[in-house]
C-alpha cells in the first residue's frame, strides 16, 4: 500500500515537471513566421472593428468638408479681394498660428529647432505650390486647375523614374486616363488661359517635389505628420510675409476692416479671411489624420 502511494506521488511529480518544462520551452520558443503573421492579422488592443468604420466616416467627412469648404473659401476670397499674395499670406500665417496653438509653445519650439533646416527647401516647394495654385484659380478657374493638379501622380512617377526607380507596366498604364483627362479639360475649358495652365502645371510640379522631399526630411529629422506641417507653414509664412509686403498687390485687411466698422457692419470680408486660413488647416491636417489612420489599418489588415 505505502509503496504504491509513493510510486503514484513520484509519477505525479514527474508529470508536473514535464508540464513545467513544456510551458517553459513554449515561452522561450522563438517567434516563427506563422506566429508573426497571426499577430499581424489580429486587431491591436483597444482598436475594435468599429474603429475602422469610424476612420472611413472621418475620411468621407474630411473629403466633403475640404472639397466644399476649401473650394468655396479659396474662390470667394480671390473673387472678393483679387489678391493672390494676400491669399497665400492668409493661408500660411493662419495655419502656422493655429498649428502653434495646437502644439503648444514648448513642442512648437522643439519641432522648429529640429526640423527647420531640412524642411526649409520643402517649405519653398509648399509656398510655390500654393502661390501658383492661386494664380491658376484666378487665371483659368477651378476646373482646369484641379484637373491639372490631379496629374500629380503622373509627375511623381516620372520624377521617381528619373531618379532610377522602376515601376510595373500596370502603373504606367493606369496613368493614361489622367493624362487624357488633363488634355481634354485643357482643350474644352472655355476659360482656358495659357498663363493659368502654366501656373497649374507649376503648382503640380512643386507639389510633386514637396511629396518626395518631405519624406526624406521626415526620415532625417524624425519630424513628420502635423509637426512637419507646422514647420513648413512657419517657414512658408515668412516667405509669404516678405512677398506680401514688398510686392505690390491688392489690399486685403484694410477693406475688410473698413467694411466691418462701416455703416453696414459687413462681416463677410473678415469672415472670408478667417475661413481661408481655417480651410487650409482643415484640409491638410484632416488629410494627415486620415492618411495616418489608413496606413495603420492597412498594416493591421
C-alpha positions as CSV (number, residue, x, y, z in Angstrom):
1,X,0.0,0.0,0.0
2,X,2.5,2.6,1.1
3,X,4.8,1.6,-1.8
4,X,2.0,2.1,-4.3
5,X,1.2,5.5,-2.9
6,X,4.9,6.5,-3.1
7,X,5.0,5.4,-6.7
8,X,1.9,7.4,-7.6
9,X,3.3,10.5,-6.0
10,X,6.5,10.1,-7.9
11,X,4.5,9.8,-11.2
12,X,2.5,12.9,-10.4
13,X,5.7,14.8,-9.6
14,X,7.3,13.7,-12.9
15,X,4.1,14.8,-14.8
16,X,4.2,18.2,-13.2
17,X,7.9,18.6,-14.0
18,X,7.2,17.7,-17.6
19,X,4.4,20.2,-17.9
20,X,6.6,22.9,-16.4
21,X,9.4,22.1,-18.9
22,X,6.9,22.2,-21.8
23,X,5.5,25.5,-20.6
24,X,9.0,27.0,-20.2
25,X,10.0,25.7,-23.7
26,X,6.9,27.2,-25.2
27,X,7.6,30.5,-23.5
28,X,11.2,30.5,-24.8
29,X,10.3,29.4,-28.3
30,X,11.4,32.0,-30.9
31,X,8.9,33.9,-32.9
32,X,8.1,32.0,-36.1
33,X,6.7,33.4,-39.3
34,X,3.4,31.8,-38.6
35,X,3.2,33.5,-35.2
36,X,4.2,36.8,-36.6
37,X,1.6,36.6,-39.3
38,X,-1.1,35.6,-36.8
39,X,-0.2,38.6,-34.6
40,X,-0.2,40.9,-37.6
41,X,-3.7,39.9,-38.6
42,X,-5.1,40.4,-35.1
43,X,-6.5,43.9,-34.2
44,X,-4.4,45.6,-31.6
45,X,-5.7,46.2,-28.1
46,X,-8.2,49.0,-28.0
47,X,-8.9,49.1,-31.7
48,X,-12.1,47.0,-32.4
49,X,-13.5,46.7,-35.9
50,X,-15.9,49.6,-35.5
51,X,-12.9,52.0,-35.3
52,X,-12.1,51.0,-38.9
53,X,-15.6,52.2,-39.9
54,X,-15.0,55.3,-37.9
55,X,-11.9,56.0,-40.0
56,X,-13.9,55.6,-43.2
57,X,-16.5,58.0,-41.9
58,X,-13.9,60.5,-40.8
59,X,-12.3,60.3,-44.2
60,X,-15.6,60.9,-46.0
61,X,-16.3,63.9,-43.7
62,X,-12.8,65.3,-44.4
63,X,-13.3,64.9,-48.1
64,X,-16.6,66.7,-48.1
65,X,-15.5,69.4,-45.8
66,X,-12.2,70.0,-47.6
67,X,-13.8,69.9,-51.1
68,X,-16.6,72.2,-50.2
69,X,-15.1,74.5,-47.6
70,X,-11.7,74.8,-49.2
71,X,-13.0,75.3,-52.7
72,X,-15.5,77.9,-51.6
73,X,-13.1,79.7,-49.3
74,X,-10.4,79.9,-52.0
75,X,-12.6,81.1,-54.8
76,X,-14.6,83.5,-52.6
77,X,-11.5,85.1,-51.2
78,X,-9.9,85.6,-54.6
79,X,-13.2,87.0,-56.0
80,X,-13.6,89.4,-53.1
81,X,-10.0,90.7,-52.7
82,X,-8.4,89.8,-56.1
83,X,-5.1,89.3,-54.2
84,X,-3.0,86.2,-54.9
85,X,-0.3,87.2,-52.5
86,X,-2.9,88.2,-49.9
87,X,-4.5,84.8,-50.2
88,X,-1.1,83.0,-49.8
89,X,-0.2,85.1,-46.8
90,X,-3.5,84.5,-45.0
91,X,-3.4,80.7,-45.6
92,X,0.2,80.2,-44.4
93,X,0.2,82.7,-41.5
94,X,-3.2,81.5,-40.3
95,X,-2.2,77.8,-40.5
96,X,1.1,78.4,-38.7
97,X,-0.6,80.2,-35.8
98,X,-3.4,77.6,-35.5
99,X,-0.8,74.8,-35.6
100,X,1.4,76.5,-33.0
101,X,-1.6,76.9,-30.6
102,X,-2.5,73.3,-31.1
103,X,1.0,72.0,-30.4
104,X,1.8,74.4,-27.5
105,X,4.8,76.7,-27.1
106,X,7.4,74.1,-26.0
107,X,6.5,71.5,-28.6
108,X,6.3,74.1,-31.4
109,X,9.7,75.5,-30.4
110,X,11.3,72.0,-30.3
111,X,9.9,71.0,-33.7
112,X,11.1,74.2,-35.3
113,X,14.6,73.8,-33.8
114,X,14.8,70.1,-35.0
115,X,13.3,70.4,-38.5
116,X,13.6,74.0,-39.8
117,X,17.0,73.4,-41.6
118,X,16.0,70.3,-43.6
119,X,12.4,71.3,-44.1
120,X,13.2,74.8,-45.4
121,X,13.6,73.6,-49.1
122,X,10.4,71.6,-48.7
123,X,8.6,74.7,-47.4
124,X,9.8,76.6,-50.5
125,X,8.0,74.0,-52.6
126,X,4.9,74.3,-50.5
127,X,5.0,78.1,-50.9
128,X,5.4,77.9,-54.7
129,X,2.6,75.2,-55.0
130,X,0.1,77.4,-53.1
131,X,1.0,80.6,-54.8
132,X,0.9,79.1,-58.3
133,X,-2.4,77.4,-57.4
134,X,-3.9,80.8,-56.5
135,X,-2.6,82.3,-59.8
136,X,-4.2,79.4,-61.7
137,X,-7.5,79.8,-60.0
138,X,-7.6,83.5,-60.9
139,X,-6.5,83.0,-64.5
140,X,-8.2,79.8,-65.6
141,X,-10.8,78.8,-62.9
142,X,-11.4,75.8,-60.7
143,X,-12.0,73.1,-63.4
144,X,-8.7,73.2,-65.3
145,X,-6.7,74.0,-62.2
146,X,-7.7,70.9,-60.3
147,X,-7.8,68.6,-63.2
148,X,-4.1,69.5,-63.8
149,X,-3.4,69.1,-60.1
150,X,-4.8,65.6,-60.4
151,X,-1.8,64.8,-62.6
152,X,0.5,64.9,-59.6
153,X,0.7,61.1,-59.5
154,X,1.9,61.2,-63.1
155,X,4.6,63.7,-62.2
156,X,5.6,61.7,-59.1
157,X,6.1,58.6,-61.2
158,X,8.1,60.5,-63.7
159,X,10.3,62.1,-61.1
160,X,10.9,58.7,-59.4
161,X,11.7,57.1,-62.8
162,X,14.3,59.9,-63.5
163,X,15.9,59.1,-60.1
164,X,16.2,55.4,-61.2
165,X,13.2,53.8,-59.6
166,X,11.2,51.4,-61.8
167,X,7.5,50.5,-61.7
168,X,5.4,47.7,-63.3
169,X,3.8,48.4,-66.6
170,X,0.4,48.4,-65.0
171,X,1.4,51.6,-63.1
172,X,2.2,53.4,-66.3
173,X,-1.0,52.2,-68.0
174,X,-3.1,53.4,-65.0
175,X,-1.7,57.0,-65.6
176,X,-3.0,57.2,-69.2
177,X,-6.6,58.2,-68.2
178,X,-5.2,61.1,-66.1
179,X,-3.2,62.4,-69.0
180,X,-6.1,62.1,-71.4
181,X,-8.4,63.9,-68.8
182,X,-6.0,66.8,-68.5
183,X,-5.7,67.1,-72.2
184,X,-9.5,67.1,-72.7
185,X,-10.0,69.6,-69.9
186,X,-7.4,71.9,-71.3
187,X,-9.0,71.8,-74.8
188,X,-12.6,72.1,-73.7
189,X,-12.4,74.7,-70.9
190,X,-14.0,77.9,-72.1
191,X,-11.9,80.0,-69.6
192,X,-8.6,78.5,-70.8
193,X,-5.7,80.8,-70.3
194,X,-2.1,79.8,-71.2
195,X,-0.6,81.5,-68.2
196,X,-3.2,79.8,-65.9
197,X,-2.3,76.4,-67.4
198,X,1.4,77.1,-66.8
199,X,0.7,78.1,-63.2
200,X,-1.4,75.0,-62.6
201,X,1.4,72.8,-64.1
202,X,4.0,74.6,-62.0
203,X,1.8,74.1,-58.8
204,X,1.6,70.4,-59.6
205,X,5.3,70.1,-60.1
206,X,6.1,71.9,-56.9
207,X,3.6,69.7,-55.0
208,X,5.4,66.6,-56.5
209,X,8.8,67.8,-55.3
210,X,7.3,68.5,-51.9
211,X,5.9,64.9,-51.7
212,X,9.3,63.4,-52.5
213,X,11.5,65.8,-50.5
214,X,9.3,65.9,-47.4
215,X,9.6,62.1,-47.0
216,X,13.4,62.4,-46.9
217,X,13.3,65.3,-44.5
218,X,11.0,63.4,-42.1
219,X,13.3,60.4,-42.2
220,X,16.3,62.5,-41.4
221,X,14.8,64.6,-38.6
222,X,12.1,62.4,-37.1
223,X,9.6,65.2,-37.6
224,X,6.5,64.1,-39.5
225,X,2.8,64.5,-39.8
226,X,1.3,67.5,-38.1
227,X,4.5,68.9,-36.6
228,X,6.1,68.7,-40.1
229,X,3.2,70.6,-41.5
230,X,3.7,73.3,-38.8
231,X,7.4,73.6,-39.5
232,X,6.8,74.0,-43.3
233,X,3.9,76.5,-42.7
234,X,6.1,78.6,-40.4
235,X,8.9,78.9,-42.9
236,X,6.4,79.4,-45.8
237,X,4.7,82.1,-43.8
238,X,7.9,84.1,-43.6
239,X,8.2,83.9,-47.4
240,X,4.6,84.9,-47.8
241,X,5.0,87.8,-45.4
242,X,8.1,89.2,-47.3
243,X,6.3,88.8,-50.7
244,X,3.1,90.4,-49.4
245,X,4.9,93.4,-48.0
246,X,7.4,94.0,-50.8
247,X,5.4,93.1,-53.9
248,X,2.5,95.5,-54.8
249,X,-0.8,93.7,-54.6
250,X,-4.5,94.4,-53.9
251,X,-5.2,95.2,-50.2
252,X,-6.9,92.7,-48.0
253,X,-7.1,93.7,-44.4
254,X,-7.9,97.4,-44.8
255,X,-11.0,96.9,-46.9
256,X,-12.1,94.1,-44.6
257,X,-11.7,96.4,-41.6
258,X,-13.5,99.3,-43.3
259,X,-16.4,97.1,-44.2
260,X,-16.6,95.7,-40.7
261,X,-16.6,99.1,-38.9
262,X,-18.6,100.9,-41.7
263,X,-22.3,101.8,-41.5
264,X,-23.4,98.4,-42.8
265,X,-21.1,96.5,-40.4
266,X,-20.4,94.0,-43.2
267,X,-18.7,91.0,-41.7
268,X,-18.4,89.0,-44.9
269,X,-14.9,90.1,-45.9
270,X,-13.5,89.5,-42.5
271,X,-15.2,86.1,-42.4
272,X,-13.5,85.2,-45.7
273,X,-10.1,85.9,-44.2
274,X,-10.9,83.6,-41.3
275,X,-12.3,80.9,-43.5
276,X,-9.4,80.9,-45.9
277,X,-7.0,80.2,-43.0
278,X,-9.3,77.7,-41.3
279,X,-10.0,75.8,-44.6
280,X,-6.3,75.3,-45.3
281,X,-5.8,74.0,-41.8
282,X,-8.7,71.6,-42.0
283,X,-7.7,70.4,-45.5
284,X,-4.1,69.5,-44.6
285,X,-4.4,68.4,-41.0
286,X,-7.5,66.3,-41.8
287,X,-5.7,64.7,-44.7
288,X,-2.8,63.9,-42.5
289,X,-5.1,62.3,-39.9
290,X,-7.0,60.2,-42.5
291,X,-3.7,59.1,-44.2
292,X,-2.2,58.0,-40.8
293,X,-5.3,56.0,-39.9
294,X,-5.4,54.4,-43.4
295,X,-1.7,53.4,-43.2
296,X,-2.2,52.0,-39.7
297,X,-5.2,49.9,-40.8
298,X,-3.5,48.7,-44.0
299,X,-0.6,47.5,-41.8
300,X,-3.0,45.7,-39.5
301,X,-5.0,44.1,-42.2
